[in-house]
Amino acid sequence: MGDDYRSNNGGGVYVLTEGKEGDIMNLTPAQVEKLVKWAAQECEWQMSGEQSVARLVEAYFYLAEVGIVTASTIIELGFIVEPSLNTPSHWRTVNVRVGMSVKPKWENVQRLMEIWLEDISDSGAYSPTEMFEDFEEIHPFRDGNGRVGALLFNWWSDTYAPDDLQFPPNLWNDPRR
């Protein structure tokens, strides 16, 4: 971070270090409000509770500050959004399911995420929707996959700015969305 870090305590405006394109994100109160509303809606759909809104916003700023998607970045995002169930050091170590959909065995998650990260590094070969769908199917965390997936979807859709944030496509026909 060093000299790139800036802060602004006036008027509750968040000032972020190093956004996706290396630009400092100076958010107006209106942009902060849009971000929080986006996070609140995503968390409501995920039925993740009120505290998860603040955690999703924190994860948003973390990714913008780090400015690069790596395995360790994604693992940290999972920990930020769900610190009581995810660890800051590795993928899930239990089997999970979403409704009736059983996700890959935990023993396979490390390799599946390595393949996924290789695939997404091939610029242009992987649409944001495909990236999101495959991430959600791997389900690398015990909880928080949808919230982290929503951040990554916007990252690769070039809609990460608060004015541009989108909700990922409803690929599983979730009636709550």
Rosetta constraint file for C-alpha pairs under 8 A:
AtomPair CA 1 CA 5 HARMONIC 5.64 0.50
AtomPair CA 1 CA 17 HARMONIC 7.56 0.50
AtomPair CA 4 CA 17 HARMONIC 6.28 0.50
AtomPair CA 4 CA 18 HARMONIC 7.08 0.50
AtomPair CA 5 CA 16 HARMONIC 7.56 0.50
AtomPair CA 5 CA 17 HARMONIC 5.28 0.50
AtomPair CA 5 CA 18 HARMONIC 7.94 0.50
AtomPair CA 6 CA 15 HARMONIC 6.50 0.50
AtomPair CA 6 CA 16 HARMONIC 6.95 0.50
AtomPair CA 6 CA 17 HARMONIC 6.47 0.50
AtomPair CA 7 CA 14 HARMONIC 7.25 0.50
AtomPair CA 7 CA 15 HARMONIC 5.27 0.50
AtomPair CA 7 CA 16 HARMONIC 7.23 0.50
AtomPair CA 8 CA 12 HARMONIC 7.82 0.50
AtomPair CA 8 CA 13 HARMONIC 6.39 0.50
AtomPair CA 8 CA 14 HARMONIC 6.62 0.50
AtomPair CA 8 CA 15 HARMONIC 5.95 0.50
AtomPair CA 9 CA 13 HARMONIC 6.49 0.50
AtomPair CA 9 CA 14 HARMONIC 7.60 0.50
AtomPair CA 11 CA 29 HARMONIC 7.52 0.50
AtomPair CA 12 CA 29 HARMONIC 6.91 0.50
AtomPair CA 13 CA 26 HARMONIC 7.63 0.50
AtomPair CA 13 CA 27 HARMONIC 5.98 0.50
AtomPair CA 13 CA 28 HARMONIC 5.66 0.50
AtomPair CA 13 CA 29 HARMONIC 5.62 0.50
AtomPair CA 13 CA 32 HARMONIC 7.39 0.50
AtomPair CA 14 CA 26 HARMONIC 6.58 0.50
AtomPair CA 14 CA 27 HARMONIC 5.53 0.50
AtomPair CA 14 CA 28 HARMONIC 7.38 0.50
AtomPair CA 14 CA 32 HARMONIC 7.29 0.50
AtomPair CA 15 CA 24 HARMONIC 7.38 0.50
AtomPair CA 15 CA 25 HARMONIC 5.94 0.50
AtomPair CA 15 CA 26 HARMONIC 4.64 0.50
AtomPair CA 15 CA 27 HARMONIC 6.01 0.50
AtomPair CA 16 CA 24 HARMONIC 5.84 0.50
AtomPair CA 16 CA 25 HARMONIC 4.97 0.50
AtomPair CA 16 CA 26 HARMONIC 6.24 0.50
AtomPair CA 16 CA 27 HARMONIC 7.79 0.50
AtomPair CA 16 CA 61 HARMONIC 6.90 0.50
AtomPair CA 16 CA 64 HARMONIC 7.41 0.50
AtomPair CA 16 CA 65 HARMONIC 6.53 0.50
AtomPair CA 17 CA 23 HARMONIC 7.70 0.50
AtomPair CA 17 CA 24 HARMONIC 5.19 0.50
AtomPair CA 17 CA 25 HARMONIC 6.64 0.50
AtomPair CA 17 CA 64 HARMONIC 7.28 0.50
AtomPair CA 17 CA 65 HARMONIC 5.02 0.50
AtomPair CA 18 CA 22 HARMONIC 4.75 0.50
AtomPair CA 18 CA 23 HARMONIC 5.43 0.50
AtomPair CA 18 CA 24 HARMONIC 5.04 0.50
AtomPair CA 18 CA 25 HARMONIC 7.19 0.50
AtomPair CA 18 CA 64 HARMONIC 6.42 0.50
AtomPair CA 18 CA 65 HARMONIC 5.00 0.50
AtomPair CA 18 CA 66 HARMONIC 7.03 0.50
AtomPair CA 18 CA 67 HARMONIC 6.35 0.50
AtomPair CA 19 CA 23 HARMONIC 5.07 0.50
AtomPair CA 19 CA 24 HARMONIC 5.62 0.50
AtomPair CA 19 CA 25 HARMONIC 6.00 0.50
AtomPair CA 19 CA 64 HARMONIC 4.57 0.50
AtomPair CA 19 CA 65 HARMONIC 5.75 0.50
AtomPair CA 19 CA 66 HARMONIC 7.73 0.50
AtomPair CA 19 CA 67 HARMONIC 5.73 0.50
AtomPair CA 20 CA 64 HARMONIC 5.83 0.50
AtomPair CA 20 CA 65 HARMONIC 7.92 0.50
AtomPair CA 20 CA 67 HARMONIC 4.85 0.50
AtomPair CA 20 CA 68 HARMONIC 7.26 0.50
AtomPair CA 20 CA 155 HARMONIC 7.80 0.50
AtomPair CA 21 CA 67 HARMONIC 7.62 0.50
AtomPair CA 22 CA 67 HARMONIC 7.32 0.50
AtomPair CA 27 CA 31 HARMONIC 5.61 0.50
AtomPair CA 27 CA 32 HARMONIC 6.20 0.50
AtomPair CA 28 CA 32 HARMONIC 6.28 0.50
AtomPair CA 29 CA 33 HARMONIC 6.15 0.50
AtomPair CA 30 CA 34 HARMONIC 6.31 0.50
AtomPair CA 31 CA 35 HARMONIC 6.18 0.50
AtomPair CA 31 CA 162 HARMONIC 5.55 0.50
AtomPair CA 31 CA 163 HARMONIC 6.33 0.50
AtomPair CA 32 CA 36 HARMONIC 6.16 0.50
AtomPair CA 32 CA 162 HARMONIC 7.17 0.50
AtomPair CA 33 CA 37 HARMONIC 6.08 0.50
AtomPair CA 34 CA 38 HARMONIC 6.07 0.50
AtomPair CA 34 CA 162 HARMONIC 6.05 0.50
AtomPair CA 34 CA 163 HARMONIC 6.82 0.50
AtomPair CA 35 CA 39 HARMONIC 6.15 0.50
AtomPair CA 35 CA 57 HARMONIC 7.22 0.50
AtomPair CA 35 CA 162 HARMONIC 5.22 0.50
AtomPair CA 35 CA 163 HARMONIC 7.91 0.50
AtomPair CA 35 CA 165 HARMONIC 7.64 0.50
AtomPair CA 36 CA 40 HARMONIC 5.97 0.50
AtomPair CA 36 CA 53 HARMONIC 7.18 0.50
AtomPair CA 36 CA 54 HARMONIC 7.95 0.50
AtomPair CA 36 CA 57 HARMONIC 6.70 0.50
AtomPair CA 37 CA 41 HARMONIC 6.16 0.50
AtomPair CA 38 CA 42 HARMONIC 6.21 0.50
AtomPair CA 38 CA 165 HARMONIC 7.28 0.50
AtomPair CA 38 CA 166 HARMONIC 7.98 0.50
AtomPair CA 39 CA 43 HARMONIC 6.02 0.50
AtomPair CA 39 CA 53 HARMONIC 5.49 0.50
AtomPair CA 39 CA 56 HARMONIC 6.20 0.50
AtomPair CA 39 CA 57 HARMONIC 6.50 0.50
AtomPair CA 40 CA 44 HARMONIC 6.02 0.50
AtomPair CA 40 CA 50 HARMONIC 7.75 0.50
AtomPair CA 40 CA 53 HARMONIC 5.33 0.50
AtomPair CA 41 CA 45 HARMONIC 6.26 0.50
AtomPair CA 42 CA 46 HARMONIC 6.21 0.50
AtomPair CA 42 CA 147 HARMONIC 6.99 0.50
AtomPair CA 42 CA 167 HARMONIC 7.41 0.50
AtomPair CA 43 CA 47 HARMONIC 5.89 0.50
AtomPair CA 43 CA 48 HARMONIC 5.40 0.50
AtomPair CA 43 CA 49 HARMONIC 6.70 0.50
AtomPair CA 43 CA 50 HARMONIC 7.67 0.50
AtomPair CA 43 CA 52 HARMONIC 6.51 0.50
AtomPair CA 43 CA 53 HARMONIC 6.13 0.50
AtomPair CA 43 CA 147 HARMONIC 7.24 0.50
AtomPair CA 44 CA 48 HARMONIC 6.54 0.50
AtomPair CA 44 CA 49 HARMONIC 7.02 0.50
AtomPair CA 45 CA 176 HARMONIC 5.92 0.50
AtomPair CA 45 CA 177 HARMONIC 6.36 0.50
AtomPair CA 46 CA 146 HARMONIC 7.04 0.50
AtomPair CA 46 CA 147 HARMONIC 7.67 0.50
AtomPair CA 48 CA 52 HARMONIC 6.00 0.50
AtomPair CA 49 CA 53 HARMONIC 7.45 0.50
AtomPair CA 50 CA 54 HARMONIC 7.65 0.50
AtomPair CA 51 CA 55 HARMONIC 6.54 0.50
AtomPair CA 52 CA 56 HARMONIC 5.94 0.50
AtomPair CA 52 CA 81 HARMONIC 6.38 0.50
AtomPair CA 52 CA 82 HARMONIC 7.50 0.50
AtomPair CA 53 CA 57 HARMONIC 6.28 0.50
AtomPair CA 54 CA 58 HARMONIC 6.12 0.50
AtomPair CA 55 CA 59 HARMONIC 6.11 0.50
AtomPair CA 55 CA 80 HARMONIC 6.06 0.50
AtomPair CA 55 CA 81 HARMONIC 4.92 0.50
AtomPair CA 55 CA 82 HARMONIC 7.64 0.50
AtomPair CA 56 CA 60 HARMONIC 6.11 0.50
AtomPair CA 56 CA 80 HARMONIC 7.52 0.50
AtomPair CA 56 CA 81 HARMONIC 5.51 0.50
AtomPair CA 56 CA 147 HARMONIC 6.88 0.50
AtomPair CA 57 CA 61 HARMONIC 6.42 0.50
AtomPair CA 58 CA 62 HARMONIC 6.16 0.50
AtomPair CA 58 CA 80 HARMONIC 7.23 0.50
AtomPair CA 58 CA 81 HARMONIC 7.95 0.50
AtomPair CA 59 CA 63 HARMONIC 6.20 0.50
AtomPair CA 59 CA 77 HARMONIC 5.63 0.50
AtomPair CA 59 CA 80 HARMONIC 5.92 0.50
AtomPair CA 59 CA 81 HARMONIC 6.50 0.50
AtomPair CA 60 CA 64 HARMONIC 6.31 0.50
AtomPair CA 60 CA 151 HARMONIC 6.69 0.50
AtomPair CA 61 CA 65 HARMONIC 5.99 0.50
AtomPair CA 62 CA 66 HARMONIC 6.09 0.50
AtomPair CA 62 CA 77 HARMONIC 7.65 0.50
AtomPair CA 63 CA 67 HARMONIC 5.81 0.50
AtomPair CA 63 CA 68 HARMONIC 7.21 0.50
AtomPair CA 63 CA 69 HARMONIC 7.72 0.50
AtomPair CA 63 CA 73 HARMONIC 7.37 0.50
AtomPair CA 63 CA 77 HARMONIC 7.55 0.50
AtomPair CA 66 CA 73 HARMONIC 7.72 0.50
AtomPair CA 68 CA 73 HARMONIC 7.48 0.50
AtomPair CA 69 CA 73 HARMONIC 5.75 0.50
AtomPair CA 69 CA 74 HARMONIC 6.69 0.50
AtomPair CA 70 CA 74 HARMONIC 6.23 0.50
AtomPair CA 70 CA 117 HARMONIC 7.43 0.50
AtomPair CA 71 CA 75 HARMONIC 6.13 0.50
AtomPair CA 71 CA 113 HARMONIC 7.70 0.50
AtomPair CA 71 CA 114 HARMONIC 7.85 0.50
AtomPair CA 71 CA 117 HARMONIC 7.44 0.50
AtomPair CA 72 CA 76 HARMONIC 6.09 0.50
AtomPair CA 72 CA 89 HARMONIC 7.51 0.50
AtomPair CA 73 CA 77 HARMONIC 6.22 0.50
AtomPair CA 74 CA 78 HARMONIC 6.27 0.50
AtomPair CA 74 CA 148 HARMONIC 7.66 0.50
AtomPair CA 75 CA 79 HARMONIC 6.37 0.50
AtomPair CA 75 CA 87 HARMONIC 7.53 0.50
AtomPair CA 75 CA 88 HARMONIC 6.03 0.50
AtomPair CA 75 CA 89 HARMONIC 6.64 0.50
AtomPair CA 75 CA 90 HARMONIC 6.25 0.50
AtomPair CA 75 CA 91 HARMONIC 6.53 0.50
AtomPair CA 76 CA 80 HARMONIC 6.11 0.50
AtomPair CA 76 CA 87 HARMONIC 7.85 0.50
AtomPair CA 76 CA 88 HARMONIC 5.21 0.50
AtomPair CA 76 CA 89 HARMONIC 7.46 0.50
AtomPair CA 77 CA 81 HARMONIC 6.24 0.50
AtomPair CA 77 CA 148 HARMONIC 6.43 0.50
AtomPair CA 78 CA 82 HARMONIC 6.11 0.50
AtomPair CA 78 CA 83 HARMONIC 7.59 0.50
AtomPair CA 78 CA 86 HARMONIC 6.25 0.50
AtomPair CA 78 CA 87 HARMONIC 7.63 0.50
AtomPair CA 78 CA 88 HARMONIC 7.61 0.50
AtomPair CA 78 CA 141 HARMONIC 6.63 0.50
AtomPair CA 78 CA 143 HARMONIC 7.84 0.50
AtomPair CA 78 CA 144 HARMONIC 6.13 0.50
AtomPair CA 78 CA 145 HARMONIC 7.16 0.50
AtomPair CA 78 CA 148 HARMONIC 6.40 0.50
AtomPair CA 79 CA 83 HARMONIC 4.66 0.50
AtomPair CA 79 CA 84 HARMONIC 7.96 0.50
AtomPair CA 79 CA 85 HARMONIC 7.75 0.50
AtomPair CA 79 CA 86 HARMONIC 5.02 0.50
AtomPair CA 79 CA 87 HARMONIC 5.41 0.50
AtomPair CA 79 CA 88 HARMONIC 5.23 0.50
AtomPair CA 81 CA 144 HARMONIC 6.02 0.50
AtomPair CA 81 CA 147 HARMONIC 7.34 0.50
AtomPair CA 81 CA 148 HARMONIC 7.51 0.50
AtomPair CA 82 CA 86 HARMONIC 5.87 0.50
AtomPair CA 82 CA 143 HARMONIC 6.49 0.50
AtomPair CA 82 CA 144 HARMONIC 5.86 0.50
AtomPair CA 83 CA 87 HARMONIC 6.72 0.50
AtomPair CA 85 CA 142 HARMONIC 6.19 0.50
AtomPair CA 85 CA 143 HARMONIC 6.59 0.50
AtomPair CA 86 CA 91 HARMONIC 7.70 0.50
AtomPair CA 86 CA 92 HARMONIC 6.87 0.50
AtomPair CA 86 CA 141 HARMONIC 6.30 0.50
AtomPair CA 86 CA 142 HARMONIC 6.24 0.50
AtomPair CA 86 CA 143 HARMONIC 7.07 0.50
AtomPair CA 87 CA 91 HARMONIC 7.38 0.50
AtomPair CA 87 CA 92 HARMONIC 7.83 0.50
AtomPair CA 91 CA 109 HARMONIC 6.95 0.50
AtomPair CA 91 CA 110 HARMONIC 6.78 0.50
AtomPair CA 91 CA 140 HARMONIC 5.55 0.50
AtomPair CA 91 CA 141 HARMONIC 5.89 0.50
AtomPair CA 92 CA 106 HARMONIC 6.19 0.50
AtomPair CA 92 CA 109 HARMONIC 7.56 0.50
AtomPair CA 92 CA 140 HARMONIC 5.81 0.50
AtomPair CA 92 CA 141 HARMONIC 4.81 0.50
AtomPair CA 92 CA 142 HARMONIC 5.71 0.50
AtomPair CA 93 CA 106 HARMONIC 5.33 0.50
AtomPair CA 93 CA 107 HARMONIC 7.24 0.50
AtomPair CA 94 CA 105 HARMONIC 7.62 0.50
AtomPair CA 94 CA 106 HARMONIC 5.43 0.50
AtomPair CA 94 CA 142 HARMONIC 7.26 0.50
AtomPair CA 95 CA 103 HARMONIC 7.19 0.50
AtomPair CA 95 CA 104 HARMONIC 7.31 0.50
AtomPair CA 95 CA 105 HARMONIC 5.40 0.50
AtomPair CA 95 CA 106 HARMONIC 5.26 0.50
AtomPair CA 96 CA 102 HARMONIC 6.39 0.50
AtomPair CA 96 CA 103 HARMONIC 5.83 0.50
AtomPair CA 96 CA 104 HARMONIC 7.86 0.50
AtomPair CA 96 CA 105 HARMONIC 7.75 0.50
AtomPair CA 96 CA 106 HARMONIC 7.98 0.50
AtomPair CA 96 CA 142 HARMONIC 6.60 0.50
AtomPair CA 97 CA 101 HARMONIC 5.37 0.50
AtomPair CA 97 CA 102 HARMONIC 4.21 0.50
AtomPair CA 97 CA 103 HARMONIC 5.32 0.50
AtomPair CA 98 CA 102 HARMONIC 6.49 0.50
AtomPair CA 98 CA 103 HARMONIC 7.46 0.50
AtomPair CA 103 CA 137 HARMONIC 6.47 0.50
AtomPair CA 103 CA 138 HARMONIC 6.35 0.50
AtomPair CA 103 CA 139 HARMONIC 6.51 0.50
AtomPair CA 104 CA 108 HARMONIC 6.50 0.50
AtomPair CA 104 CA 109 HARMONIC 6.81 0.50
AtomPair CA 104 CA 137 HARMONIC 7.82 0.50
AtomPair CA 104 CA 138 HARMONIC 6.10 0.50
AtomPair CA 104 CA 139 HARMONIC 7.63 0.50
AtomPair CA 105 CA 109 HARMONIC 6.85 0.50
AtomPair CA 106 CA 110 HARMONIC 7.93 0.50
AtomPair CA 106 CA 140 HARMONIC 7.94 0.50
AtomPair CA 108 CA 112 HARMONIC 6.13 0.50
AtomPair CA 109 CA 113 HARMONIC 5.95 0.50
AtomPair CA 109 CA 138 HARMONIC 6.72 0.50
AtomPair CA 109 CA 140 HARMONIC 6.04 0.50
AtomPair CA 110 CA 114 HARMONIC 6.29 0.50
AtomPair CA 111 CA 115 HARMONIC 6.27 0.50
AtomPair CA 112 CA 116 HARMONIC 6.07 0.50
AtomPair CA 112 CA 138 HARMONIC 6.95 0.50
AtomPair CA 113 CA 117 HARMONIC 5.96 0.50
AtomPair CA 113 CA 138 HARMONIC 7.49 0.50
AtomPair CA 113 CA 140 HARMONIC 7.54 0.50
AtomPair CA 114 CA 118 HARMONIC 6.23 0.50
AtomPair CA 115 CA 119 HARMONIC 6.12 0.50
AtomPair CA 116 CA 120 HARMONIC 6.22 0.50
AtomPair CA 116 CA 134 HARMONIC 7.60 0.50
AtomPair CA 116 CA 135 HARMONIC 7.53 0.50
AtomPair CA 117 CA 121 HARMONIC 6.19 0.50
AtomPair CA 118 CA 122 HARMONIC 6.99 0.50
AtomPair CA 119 CA 125 HARMONIC 7.74 0.50
AtomPair CA 119 CA 126 HARMONIC 7.17 0.50
AtomPair CA 120 CA 125 HARMONIC 7.38 0.50
AtomPair CA 120 CA 126 HARMONIC 5.94 0.50
AtomPair CA 120 CA 131 HARMONIC 6.96 0.50
AtomPair CA 122 CA 126 HARMONIC 7.31 0.50
AtomPair CA 126 CA 130 HARMONIC 6.14 0.50
AtomPair CA 126 CA 131 HARMONIC 6.26 0.50
AtomPair CA 127 CA 131 HARMONIC 6.13 0.50
AtomPair CA 127 CA 156 HARMONIC 7.94 0.50
AtomPair CA 128 CA 132 HARMONIC 6.05 0.50
AtomPair CA 128 CA 153 HARMONIC 5.52 0.50
AtomPair CA 128 CA 154 HARMONIC 7.82 0.50
AtomPair CA 128 CA 156 HARMONIC 5.46 0.50
AtomPair CA 128 CA 157 HARMONIC 5.68 0.50
AtomPair CA 129 CA 133 HARMONIC 6.06 0.50
AtomPair CA 129 CA 153 HARMONIC 6.98 0.50
AtomPair CA 129 CA 168 HARMONIC 7.39 0.50
AtomPair CA 129 CA 169 HARMONIC 7.07 0.50
AtomPair CA 130 CA 134 HARMONIC 6.07 0.50
AtomPair CA 131 CA 135 HARMONIC 6.08 0.50
AtomPair CA 131 CA 153 HARMONIC 7.28 0.50
AtomPair CA 132 CA 136 HARMONIC 6.12 0.50
AtomPair CA 132 CA 149 HARMONIC 5.81 0.50
AtomPair CA 132 CA 150 HARMONIC 7.58 0.50
AtomPair CA 132 CA 152 HARMONIC 7.21 0.50
AtomPair CA 132 CA 153 HARMONIC 5.75 0.50
AtomPair CA 132 CA 168 HARMONIC 7.55 0.50
AtomPair CA 133 CA 137 HARMONIC 6.16 0.50
AtomPair CA 133 CA 171 HARMONIC 7.45 0.50
AtomPair CA 134 CA 138 HARMONIC 6.22 0.50
AtomPair CA 135 CA 139 HARMONIC 6.17 0.50
AtomPair CA 135 CA 140 HARMONIC 7.61 0.50
AtomPair CA 135 CA 149 HARMONIC 6.74 0.50
AtomPair CA 136 CA 140 HARMONIC 7.95 0.50
AtomPair CA 136 CA 145 HARMONIC 6.41 0.50
AtomPair CA 136 CA 146 HARMONIC 6.84 0.50
AtomPair CA 136 CA 149 HARMONIC 6.76 0.50
AtomPair CA 139 CA 145 HARMONIC 5.93 0.50
AtomPair CA 140 CA 145 HARMONIC 6.99 0.50
AtomPair CA 141 CA 145 HARMONIC 5.99 0.50
AtomPair CA 144 CA 148 HARMONIC 6.19 0.50
AtomPair CA 145 CA 149 HARMONIC 5.78 0.50
AtomPair CA 146 CA 150 HARMONIC 6.02 0.50
AtomPair CA 147 CA 151 HARMONIC 6.50 0.50
AtomPair CA 148 CA 152 HARMONIC 6.29 0.50
AtomPair CA 149 CA 153 HARMONIC 5.92 0.50
AtomPair CA 149 CA 168 HARMONIC 7.99 0.50
AtomPair CA 150 CA 154 HARMONIC 6.37 0.50
AtomPair CA 150 CA 167 HARMONIC 6.56 0.50
AtomPair CA 150 CA 168 HARMONIC 5.79 0.50
AtomPair CA 151 CA 155 HARMONIC 6.18 0.50
AtomPair CA 151 CA 160 HARMONIC 7.73 0.50
AtomPair CA 152 CA 156 HARMONIC 6.26 0.50
AtomPair CA 153 CA 157 HARMONIC 6.01 0.50
AtomPair CA 153 CA 168 HARMONIC 6.30 0.50
AtomPair CA 154 CA 158 HARMONIC 6.05 0.50
AtomPair CA 154 CA 159 HARMONIC 4.92 0.50
AtomPair CA 154 CA 160 HARMONIC 5.04 0.50
AtomPair CA 154 CA 165 HARMONIC 6.34 0.50
AtomPair CA 154 CA 166 HARMONIC 6.49 0.50
AtomPair CA 154 CA 167 HARMONIC 7.89 0.50
AtomPair CA 154 CA 168 HARMONIC 7.77 0.50
AtomPair CA 155 CA 159 HARMONIC 6.38 0.50
AtomPair CA 155 CA 160 HARMONIC 5.25 0.50
AtomPair CA 159 CA 164 HARMONIC 4.80 0.50
AtomPair CA 159 CA 165 HARMONIC 5.14 0.50
AtomPair CA 159 CA 166 HARMONIC 6.76 0.50
AtomPair CA 160 CA 164 HARMONIC 6.39 0.50
AtomPair CA 160 CA 165 HARMONIC 5.63 0.50
AtomPair CA 161 CA 165 HARMONIC 6.20 0.50
AtomPair CA 170 CA 174 HARMONIC 6.41 0.50
AtomPair CA 170 CA 177 HARMONIC 6.88 0.50
AtomPair CA 173 CA 177 HARMONIC 7.87 0.50
